[in-house]
Amino acid sequence: MAKKERKWFSPNKRAKQYAEELKAKVHIYGKKEGQPLTDKEACLRMGALQMKNDHIGMYKYTNAIKEGKSKSEAKKISKKIGK
């Protein structure tokens, strides 16, 4: 019997797929392809996207603090989208 391999995606790829499914309101990938998203599944996808956004903001904030910026400057930097 072959050992199962864990299926995982980089956070960037997973977020892209979640965003596509939320726009289409149906499953685009996997076993349920073509079936509509339930409210629970849509909430899980939105939560995952929000969590990714929170992680990016915290990463930018801590880097700004390490660079010697004030807390208010770091907060502004962490809220900027893009570079």
WOFENHU-V848589 format. One record per helix or strand. SS is the DSSP state (2 for helix, 1 for strand). FROM is the first residue (numbers start at 0). LEN is the number of residues. If there is no record, write none. Layout:
# WOFENHU-V848589
ss:SS from:FROM len:LEN
ss:SS from:FROM len:LEN
This chain:
# WOFENHU-V848589
ss:2 from:10 len:14
ss:1 from:25 len:1
ss:1 from:35 len:1
ss:2 from:38 len:28
ss:2 from:70 len:9
